Amino acid sequence: MKYSYPIDESWSTDEIVDIVNFLAQVEKAYEKGVYRQDLILSYQRFKEIVPSKSEEKLLDKAFEKNSGYSIYRVIKKAREIEGNEKIKMS
């Protein structure tokens, strides 16, 4: 990983840790695969910290620009499948 995560300085340390955990799950979905349930749980926490859809889109755009990984596409795929299947983005 040779890029930085989009971090809001107003977030608490715990919130930053939870956001980084979620973004790591998104990375993992592209690199190795991630279980749907793990991703959904970290996304739910992400949405507690970033409830605004517009702020989520800005973070997604910044993250995708830096990493090439899309939060939107990973979550969309997670919503399309059932159970706790492994999600692997291509």
SVG drawing of the C-alpha trace seen along z (x, -y; Angstrom):
<svg xmlns="http://www.w3.org/2000/svg" viewBox="-29 -18 33 36">
<polyline fill="none" stroke="black" stroke-width="0.4" points="0.0,0.0 1.6,-3.2 -1.3,-5.6 -3.1,-7.4 -6.5,-6.9 -9.0,-9.8 -9.2,-10.8 -11.3,-13.6 -9.4,-15.3 -12.7,-15.8 -13.0,-12.0 -12.0,-10.6 -9.1,-8.0 -11.6,-5.2 -13.6,-6.4 -10.4,-6.7 -9.5,-3.1 -13.0,-1.9 -12.8,-3.8 -9.4,-2.4 -10.7,1.1 -13.5,0.6 -11.2,-0.6 -8.9,2.3 -11.9,4.6 -12.6,2.9 -8.9,3.4 -9.1,7.1 -12.2,7.6 -10.1,6.6 -6.8,8.3 -7.8,11.6 -11.5,11.7 -13.5,10.9 -16.4,12.5 -19.6,10.6 -20.6,10.5 -17.3,8.9 -17.6,6.3 -21.2,5.5 -20.4,5.1 -17.5,2.8 -19.7,0.8 -22.4,0.4 -19.9,-1.1 -18.6,-3.3 -22.1,-4.6 -22.5,-5.5 -19.4,-7.7 -20.2,-9.0 -24.1,-9.0 -24.2,-11.6 -24.4,-10.0 -22.6,-13.0 -19.7,-12.7 -19.6,-8.9 -19.4,-9.7 -16.5,-12.2 -14.6,-9.7 -15.2,-7.0 -14.0,-9.2 -10.8,-10.2 -10.2,-6.5 -10.7,-5.3 -8.4,-8.0 -5.6,-7.1 -6.0,-3.3 -8.1,-2.3 -10.6,-0.5 -14.2,-1.5 -16.3,-1.5 -19.5,-1.8 -18.8,1.3 -17.8,3.5 -20.9,2.6 -23.1,3.0 -21.7,6.5 -22.2,7.4 -25.8,6.3 -26.4,8.5 -25.3,11.8 -26.9,13.7 -25.4,15.4 -21.8,15.1 -20.1,15.8 -16.7,14.5 -16.6,11.4 -13.7,11.1 -13.7,8.2 -12.1,8.6"/>
</svg>
